[in-house]
Amino acid sequence: MDTKLDPARDDLPLMANTSHMLVKHYVLDLDVDFESRVIEGTIVLFFGDGNRFKIQAISSQETIQMESKKNCTCRTTEPYHVPKMDASTLSPRMGYNECVVCGKGDQDAFDNDGNHDNRECDSEISSSKYCCDTESHGSEDFLLVLDCCDLSVLKVEEVDVAAVPGLERFTKAPKLTATPEKLRRDIVRDLVALPADAWREQLDCYACCGRAPGCGELFFDTDSWSLRIRRTGARTAADFPHAIRIWYKTKPEGQSVTWTSDQDGRPCVYTMGSPINNRALFPCQEPPVAMSTWQATVRAAASFVVLMSGENSAKPTPLREGGMSWHYYVTMPMPASTFTIAVGSWTEVKPKTSPSDELVIEHPLLSAKADFRYADTCSHVEYPCRFQDASAATQEIIPHRVFAPLCLEGACQKALLWLVPPCLSAAHSVLGTHPFSRLDILIVPANFPSLGMASPHIIFLSQSTLTGVSHLCGTRLCHEIAHAWFGLAIGARDWTEEWLSEGFATHLEDVFWAEAQQLPRHEALEQQELRACLRWRRLQDELRNSPEEMQVLRPNREDTGHVSSSGASVVKHGLNPEKGFMQVHYLKGYFLLRFLARTLGKETYFSFLRKFVYLFHGQLVLSQDFLQMLLESIPEDKRLGLTVENIVRDWLECSGIPKALREEQEAEDYERSGLARRVGSEVAKWIRLNRRPRKRKRGKQEAAFEKLSPDQTVLLLECLLEQKALSPQTLQRLQQTYRLQEQDAEVRHRWCELVIKHKYTRAYEQVARFLQEDQAMGVYLYGELMVGEDARQQQLAHRCFELVKEHMDRASAQVVSEMLF
């Protein structure tokens, strides 16, 4: 395989050699500079043994690793001299000789709400000149490979953890008999293995080790996708330093974070779910098997708020030189790709009513106080787990906050804030214990390319969710909340099995939303059938307009989960810019889970799902893990012929529409049931109205149209899109009847499609507004404006793109540019 992959076309390489060493913990110490659009500082990596999963095959990615070792010349693309960094550059940091590790009987460094204290001390940092040997050293020394892209790496050094006083209370390292190198490795080995009940002391030890001096610079080399590090004389991973510090800074063009302005015009930066994940934010191990914990200290100007995926609600600490310091930590091991940060002038949105006025939710179907624990111990690696906490098991609503630009505070109070408690409570009633102890929700800038994104302890929502009634906001919030269980607490071991995250979240969002609304059973069923109808139409359209190879839920087939002997692999289609706009994994995954629930019985299915969550939280899974456990939990005579093999064959490894799904649709015809059938009656009225002469005969009674829900309105507009022609009078009446310009973004998107198709010029400005304010959904409309070859519509597309392209998401801008030019 050619190592020079085309980011616009090829698969995403995961270069880290996780089979040899795994990062167990990251300590980040960073400064955010909005003037230069750079994040800079240090990251300390603490290593343990390699990937515990059995190496199953040597993939073509092994070629990349072999070439990397062969061509490494231990150099850097940056200047060799590392500038001296004083307290103004990376302060505050405690000197290693002042660090005292807290024992159980000591005053620990956490306040009452779980915040790790941001202590301020002088820095002791070596400013020695970088020493680089440009000669090839062959492949005898072990080579550590990290995923890295668009970073300026300045220096790499081993950390002298043995210089930290007090660690002997927590480690078993024999100081008298061990060599200095072995002593340092043993200290880290013991540190990463501390029991879960010592998590506070462990975090303190990590912090102190992160401030310890260096004890030898390491050779390193960078290329487009990786950072490779070598220590002379370290022949194996066991001999390699187990704690290293990397001095680096991001680049303004780096793809992991977006520098932009919020809706108030103020600067901000945030991680927006880039296809390359976080490798342009910090050097890391990207493969999902590299599950680690982290803690981060981030400094920014005093006017900014730093939000991050962290267990604590961080409180800012004023700095002597100005600015604020924020500290977050995570004790549940997670893939590095889930790390999220957002720095901006965010305002916390508070409720207008007092806490006593908040809605109290009761769930008649499932007891909110039910204890869904199925065993005394968990199956994951040891960490402070909420599933073993009896009080967490009954906590329906976890602590939560909502942040937004000031100009959207009122919209959040109206559309979002009051929805959070019932949606959290509904999720708990269905799945049990919330995997994470708290939640922040942030309304991100207009250039966010999706309606939402979930990360540990934080959810990003698009401003598009705040318009119209609460329906779109509620369903999307439920979707992202569902990811706490599926996508975060339970992750896919192979990222190509995206359906394990998105399919589950899509299926659960309907269940959560019905519970949050406290709908009677029959109304909940009607609502879910209508949404199934909409998704069926969307799936058919998606499959008609996408290549077959991208319609497969398990594209690696029998090689799913396989990696090279080093642990490296690739994510199939991971760098295809069009993949981010496809919903096959959402839709086919949803229909598979819907099929299983209906076939086996909803009560049986959801009872199993709660058990699956309890047994597999904190772990990575493959499709067969879920399917095998599901079928084994059901008596053979009730499986109705289902096997893991035929589900994989018919649903996961085939393109197009699965046979069972097509047969189900033909038998039921989604559009003839319940709420969808009523929409059909309304469509017929509009078609008759459109056929009438422009001048209505005197005495002729006007058609009376029923009030429709947002989902029904979407279906109505989709059906009208199938009409060859609609008159301007019909379109005007349609807009006035349903007040379409005031509806949610899903409805307005379909309305814009009608406007474009029928060249309804009076509403062109509504299309322009949508393209600017609803960028998470507007990409498709650019193509519609261009395909009709109408000069005025093409001019509209070019004008809107010129207004937003500077801040537009890179993948979106690339796709739109290809449509326009």
N, C-alpha and C positions, 0 to 999 in steps of 0.2 A: 504494500500500500504506500502511496506517495504521502510523505509527511506534510507536504505543502497543500493542505486541503483548501478548497474554495469555500469560504464561509457562506456563500450564497447558494451552494449546491449540495455539499456533501454531508456526511455524518459527523456528529460531534465526538471528538476523541476524548476519552477519559484516560489521561496519561499516568496518573499516580500508581506507583508499584505497591499497592496495598497488601499484596500477599506477603510482603517482607516486613513492613512496619505500618502500624496504624496510629494516626493521631488520636490521642485520648482527650486532649484538652488544648484549647487555644486561649492565650491571654493577649488581647489587643489593647494597644495604647496609642490613640490616634488624635490628630488635630484636623479639623475641617476648616479649609480656607476658601471662602466663596470668591475672593478676588481672583485667585489663580485657578479656581475650580479643581482643587487637588485635596485629597485626603492623604496624610502622611504620618508616619510614626513607625512603630515596631509591632511585630507579632512574635510571640514565643509559642513554640509547639512542643508539647510533651507527648512522647511516643510510648506505645506498648507493643506487644507482639503483633504479627501480621493477621490478615483476614482469617477468621475461624471457619468460614464456609469452605467446603471442599473444592479445590480447583478441578473443574470438570473438563476443560478442553483448552487447547491453545488456539486462539483465534488469529485472524489475519492481523489483528492489532499488535501481536507479538513482534511483527516486523518493525513497527514504529519504535518499540523499546530497544530492539537490537540495534537499529540504526542510531538511536540516541546515544547508546553507550559507545558505539563505534566511532561516532563523529565528535564526541565531547572533547573539547580542548580546554575546559576550565577557564573560561573567560567571561567577560560581561560586556553588554552593549553600552553600559553607562560609564562615565568617567571613573577611573580607578580611585580617585581621592574621595574619601568620605568626609564631608565638612564637619567640623566640630559642632556639636549640638549642645547648647547651654539650656538653662532653665526656661528661657523664653521660647525655646523651640519645642521642647517636649515635657515641660513641667506640668503638673507637679508629679514628682516621683520620689519615692523614699530610697535613700541609699541603702545598699544591702546590709551594711554594718549596723544600721539602725532598726532593722526589721526584727521584730519579736513575734514569733508564732504563738497564736492564742491556744491555750489548752482548754480542756473542758471546764476547769475551775477558774479560768481567767475571764476577764471582761472581753467578750468577743466584739468583732468589728461590724456587727449588724444591729440596726436599730429595730424598734418594735414592729415596723411594717415590712421587715425583711430586706431593707436596703443595706447594701454593703457600704461601709463607711469609706468615703473618698478622702483618705489622709494625704496631707500635703507636706512633703519633705524635699530635701535637696536631692539633686540627681548626681549619680556617679557613673559617667559613661565614658568609655574609652574613645579617644579621638585618633587612635593610631592609624597610620596610612594603610590603605588596602594593599595586601600582598597577593599578587596573582601570577601563577606560573602558566605560561602559554604553551608549554610543551605537552604533548600527548602522553598520558600515563598508562595507556592500555586499559584493560577492563578488569584488572586484578582487584582494585579497590571497589567496595560496595558503592553504588550510585543511588542516592535517594532522589526520586522523581516526584515533584509536586505539580499539580495543575496550576497554571499561571498564564495570564494573558494581559497585555496592555498595562504592565506594571514596570516601574523603574526600580529594580532591586539594587540597593546600594552596598549592602554588606550582609554577610551571614557569619554567625559565630556560635560556638558552643557556649552554653550557659553554665557557670560554675555553681551549681545548686549546692555543692558541699560547703560553700562559703556562707550559707544562710544559717544563722544560729537558731537553735530550737527545733530543728527538724528531727533530731534524734528521738523525740518523744513519739513520733509517728512513723518512723521507719526502722527497719531491722538491719540496715547496712552495717557490716563489721568494719569500722573505720581503721582498726589497727592492722588488719591483714590484707585489705584490698588495695590495689593500685588506685591512684587518683581517678583514672578513667573508669575503672569498674565501680568505684565508690559512687561516682556521679550517676552511672547507669542504674545501680542498685537503689539509690535514693529515689529516682524517678519511678522505677518499677514498684517500689513500696507505696509511693505517693499516689499513683494512679489506681492502686488496688485498695485504698482505704475503704472501710465499710460505709454503707449509705448513711448511717446515723452520724457519721463524722463529716458530713458535707460542708458544714460551716468552717471547720478547721481545715478541711482540704482546700477550700477556696482561698482561705488565708495563706496557706502554704504555697499554692500556685501563684498568688499575687506577690509574695515575698521572693519566690524563685524567679519570677518574671523581672524583678528589679535587681537581681544578683549580677555581679560583673561577668564579663565574657572571659573565657579561658582558652582562646584560640580561634582564629578566623578560619573559615572553611572555604574551599574552592567551590565556585558555582558557575553555572552557565545557563543562559536563557535562550529560548527560541519562541516561536509564535504561540506555542501551546503549553510550554512547561518550564519549570525551574528545576535544574539538576544540581545536586549538591554532593560533594565528596570530601572525605577526610583521609588524608594520607595515612596508610597503615591499617585502616578499618576495612578488613577483607570481607566481613559479613555484616548483615543487619544487626546481629547481636553485638558487634564491636563498634557500631556507629553511635555517635552521641544521641542520647534519648531526650535531650532538651536543647533546642536551638533557637536563636533569636535572629529574625530577619528584619533588616532596616529597609524600608521601601516607601514609595509614594505612588499613588494612582496617576493616571493620565486623564486630561479633560475629555479625551475621545473614548475612554474606556467604556465598554458596553455593559458592565455590571451595574453601574449607577447612572442616573440621569440628572444632570444639572439643568434646572429650568426655573420658571417663576410660577407661583401659585395664583389662584384666582384673584388675589389682591395685588398682584404685580410684584410680590416680594420674592427674593431668591430662595430656593430650596433644593435639596438633593435627596434622592431616595432610590432604593433598589426596586426595580420594576419587573422582576421576573424575566430577566434576559435569557435567551437560549443558551448562553455560555455560563449561566448561573453566577457564582460569586468569585470566579477566578480572576476577574479584573478589579476586585475589591481587596482581596488578600490572597496570598499563596496558600493553597489548601489541598486536601485530598477530596476530589469531587465524587468519586464513586459512592453510591449510597451505602455500601458496606462500611465505609469509614465514618461510623457514628461517633460523635464526640460531644463533649460539653464545652462551654466557653464562658468567658467573662470579658467585658470590654469597658474601658474608660475612654470616653469621647469628649473632647473639648471643642467648644464653639463660642462665638460671640454671645454676649449676655441676652441679646434679643431673640435667640433661637431656642427652640425646644427640640431635644433629641429623644426620639422614640425608637425602640429596638425590641427585637424578640428576646425578652427576658422575663424571669419569674417575678422580679421585684418592680414596683412602681417607683422608679428612680427619682430621687430628689436632687436638684442641681446644687453643686458646691461652688461658691464664689472663689475665683482665683486671685492671687495677689496682683498679677499683671493684667487683670481684667478678664472678662469672659466667664464662662461657667463650665464645670466638669460634671459629666453624667456617668454613672456606673451601673451596668446591668450584668446579670449572670443567668446561666441556665445549668441545671443539675441533671436534666434528662438527656441522655445521649441522642443526638440528632445528626443527620447528614449536614455537611457544611452548606449545602445548597439552600437550606431552610433559614439561614441567618438573614435577618432583614433589618434595615436601618432607614430612618427618615428624619431629616433635619430641616426644620423650617420654622416660620413664625406661626405655629399652630395655636389655636385657641381651644381650650377645653370647653366643651358644650355641656352646660349644666341644665337640669330640668327646671322648668318654671314652677312646678308644683312641689310640695314638700314630700319627703319620702313616704309619709303616711298615706298619701293620695295615690301611690303607685298601684297598678293593677296586680291583684293577687290571682295567680293562675291555679286552677284545679284541673286535673286530667282524669276524666271518668274511665278511660280505657286502661290506663296503667297507673299504678300507685306511684306518685312522685317520691315517696319515701321507700320505695322498694330497694332492697339490697341485691344487686346483680352479681355479687361475688360468687365464684364457682370453686375456688380452691384457696388453700391457706397461703400459698406462695405463688409468685409470678414466675414466668418462664424466661424473662429477659435478663440481661446483665443487671447487676445490682445498682440501683439508684433510689432516691427518695420518691417512691411511687405513690400516687394518689389512690390507685386501685387497692392499696393495702391500708388506707386511712378510712376508718368507719365514718368520720364526720364528712369527709369528701364524698363518700358514697351517697349521702343524703342531701348534698348541697345542690339544689336545683339551679340556682342562679349564682354564677361566680362573679366576683368583683369586676366591674368593667367601667371603661371611660370612653368618651367619644371626642375626637379632635377634628378640627377643620379650619380652613382659613376663616377669618372674621366675617367676611361677606356671606358665608354659607351657614353661619350660626343659626339663624332663624329657620332656614330650610331643614337643618338637622333636627332642630327641636320639633318641627312639624312632622317630618317624614320618617326619621330614624330613631331618635333617642327612646321614644316610648315603645318601640318594637323590640329592643334588645332583650329586656327581661322575659317576655313571653316566648321569644324564639330560643333563648338559652334553656328555659324551663321545658319547652317542648322537646328539645334535643335530649335532655336528661331523662324525660319520661320514656323515650324510645330506646336509648342506648345505655343509660345509666351514668356512671361516674364521668364527669368532665375530665379529660386527660390533663388539662392545663389549669393552673390555679387562678388565673386572671386573664383579662382580655382588654386590649386597646383597639379601637376602631378609628381609622383615619380616612377622611375624604381627601384623596390625592389630587394632584393637578389634572387639568383637562387633557393632557397628552397621555395619560395612563391608557394602555392599549387593551384593557379588559374591563369587564364590569366589576371584577373583584379578584382578590388574591389572598390566600390564607397562609400565615406563617405562625410559628409558635408564639402564642400570647398576643398576636397582633393581626388584624385584618385590614387590608386596603380595600376601599370601595370607591368606585367611580362616581363623579358628581351626577352622572346620568341616572343613578338609582334614586335620586332625591326628587325627581319630577313626577307629576301626576299624583294618583292616589298611592296608598302604601303597598300595593301589590308587588311591583317590581322590586322595591326596596326589601320587602319582607322575604320574597323568594330567594333573592340573591344573598341576603344575610344568612338565611337558612342553609344555602349551598356552601357558603364559606365556613359556617359553624360546623357543618358535617365533616369538613376536611380535618378538623381537630382529631377525629377518630380515623378517618380513611384518607391517607395522604401524609399525615404527620405522626400520630401515635402508631399507626400501622402504615408502613411504607412499602413501595414496590422494590423488590431486590433488583429488578431489571427495569430501567426507566422506560423501555419501549412498551411495557405493560401499563400504559397510562390509564387504561380503563379501571384499574384497581383503585385509583384515586377519583377520577372524574366521573366514571360510571356510577360509583357508589354515592358520591355527593349529589349527582343529578337525581338519582332515585330517591335519596333520603330527603332532598329539599321539599318535595311534595308532601311527604309524610310529616316532616317537622312543621311545615307551613299550615297544614290542616289542623294539627294539634295546637299551634300557636293561636289560630283563629277560634279554637274550640268549636269546630264545626260538628254537627251531628254526623253520624256515620254515613248516611246516604248522601249528604251534601259533600262530604269529603270525597266520597267515591266519584260523584259527578264531576267535581273539580279535577280530580286526578285523571279521569277518563278524557276530559277536554284537553288537558295538557299532554296526554299521550297522543291525542289526535294531532296536535300542533307539532309534536316531535316527530311523528310519523311522516308528516308532510316535509319537515325539514330534513329528515334523514334521506328521503327519496331524492330531494333536490341536491343534497350533498353528494350522494353517490353518483348522480348523473354528471356532476361537474368536478370530479376528482379522479386522479389516476388510481387504478385498482390496487397498486402496491401500497398506497397510503390508506386503504380502507380496512386493513387487517389489524385486529386488536393485538395479535401476538406475532409481529412480523419476523421475529427470530426463530419462531417455531421450536424445533427440538433443541436449538442452541440457546434458548432463553435462559438467562442467568449464567451463561458460560463466560469465562474471562480467560485471558492469557495466563501463563504460569506466573507472571509478575503481578497480575491483578488488573492490568489495563484492559480496556474494551472500547467500544464505540456505541453511541446512541444513534440508532438508525433514523435517518431523516432529521436529526437533531438540529441541523443548521439550515434547513429549508425554510425560507422566510414565509412561505404560504402555510406551513404547518400550524402556525399559531392562530390562523383564522379558521382552521378546520374543526369540526365538532364530532367527527366519527367516533372517537373514543368516548365522548360524553354520551352520544345517542345510542350507539350499538351496545355500549356497556349498560346504559339505563334499561334498554329493552331486554337484555339478557337477565338482569336482576328482576325486572318486572315479570318476565316469563317464569323464572324460578319461584318467585313468591306466589304467583297465581297457580302454578302447577302443584306446588307442595302445600299450599295453604298459607295465608299471610301470618296466622298465629304461629304456625310451625316455623316459618322462615324467620320471623323477627325474634322468636325465642332463641333460635340458633344463632342469629346475628349478635345478640347480646353475649352469648357464650363465646363466640369467635373473638369478639372485641376483648373480652376479659383474658382469654388465653393467649392472644397474639399481640396485645398492645406492647409497645416498646421494641417491636421486632420488624424485620423485613420479610415479605412473603412473595411467592409466585402464585400465578393463577391456580395451579394444581393444589396448592396448600388450602386455599379457600374451598375449591370444589370437592376435594377429597374429604375434608372434614364435614362439609355440608351433607354429602351423600352418606357418609358413615354414621351420621347422627339420625338418619331416617331408616326405619325398617325396610328391608329389601323389597317387600311386597308393595310398598307405598312409593317407591322411586319412579314408577311409571316408565320403566325402561331407560331412565337417565343413567348415564355413566360419565365418568370424567373424560373418557376418550371421545364419546360422541359429542359432548358439549364443546370440548376443545376443537374438534374437527368442524362442527357445524356453525359455531359462533365465533371462535377466537382466531381460527386460522384460515378463514375464507373471506374473500372480498364480496361485495354486494350485500343483498338482504338475506339473512338466514332463512332457510325453508320454513322452520317452525314459526318465525315471526310473520312471514307472508301468509301462511295458512291461518294464523290467528286473526290477522287483519281481514282476510277475505271472509272468515266466518262471522266476525263481529261488525266490520265496517265502522271504524271509529266515528265517522262523521254522521252516523245515523243514531247515535246514542245521546241521550240526555241533553246537556247544554249545547252540544254541537248541532243537534237536530234543530234546536230553536234558532241557531244562527242561520241554518239553511233556509228557514222561512223568511228571515230578514233579507237574505241575499236575493231571494226571489222577488221581494218587494222592490228592491233597488233596481233589479234588472227590468221589471215592468215600468218603473218610473223612468228609466233611461230610454225606453222605447217610445214613450209618449211624445206627441207633438209638443213643440216648445210652448205654444199657446194652449192653455188648458181650457176646456169647454166650461161655460158657466154652469155652476151647480155641481160640477164633478168634485167628489170628496177627496181631500188630500189623504195620502197614505199615512198611517200612524205607525211609527217605529218604536219598538220596545227598547227599554234601557238595557245595555249590555255591560258585562264585566270587562276588564282589560283583556283577558284571554279571549273572550268571545269577540271583542272588537278586532283583535289581531286576526282571528280566523275569518271574520267578515271581510276584512281588507285583503287577505290572501285570496279568498274566493273571488272578489271583485277584480283582483289582478289578472285573473284568468279570462276576463272579458276582453274581447278584441278592441272595443271602443267604449269610452264613457264620455258623455258630453261635459263641457265646462259647467253647465247648469247642475248636472248631477253631482259633480265633484264639489261644487260650492255648497249644495244642499247637504252633502255628506259631511263636509267639514263643519258646517253649522250645527247639524243634528247631534254630533258626538263631541263637538268642541275639540277637534283633533289636535290643534296646536297646544292644548293644555294637558294632553294625555301623557302617559309615561313614555320612555324612550323606545320601548318595543313597539308600541302603537304608532308613534310618530315615524319610526323607521319604515313601517309598511305604508304609511301615508305618503312619505317622501317617494317611495317606489311608484305609487300610483301617479303622483304629480309628474315624475320624470317620464313614465311610460306614456301618459296621455298629454304631455307637454302643456300642463296647466300652469301657464306663466304667472298667474296671479299669486301662486304659492311658491315661486322660486326662492324668495327670500327665506322661507321656512326651511327649504333644503339647505341653503347657505348657512343658516344658523345651526342646523343639525350637524353639518360637516365641521363646524368650528367648535361647538360646545359638547358634542357627543362623539368624540374621536374614537372612543372604545367600540363604537358600532358603525362608524361611517365609511369604512374602507370600501365596502361593497358598492356603495352609492356612486363612488367615483367611476367605477366600471360601467354602471348603468348610464351615467351621464355621457360617457365617451362612446359607448357601443352604438347608440342611435344615430351618430354622425350629424347631430343637430348643432349648428354653429353656436347658438346661444347657450345651449347646455354645456358644450365643451368649454366655452368661455367661462361659464360659472365654475366648472371644475378646476380650471387653471387658476382662477382668481382665488378660490378658497384654499387651494394647495399653497399658493404663494403666501397666504396669510398665516398658515399654521406650520409649514414645513420646517422652519428653524427649530421649533421645539417638539416636533412630532417624534413619536417613537421610531427608532431606526428601521425596524423591520416593516412597520406600517408605511413609512416614507418610501422605502425601497419598492414595495408592492405597488403603491399608488403611482410612483414615478414611472414604473414600467407600463402602467395603464395609460398614462398621459403622454408619454414621449416615445 
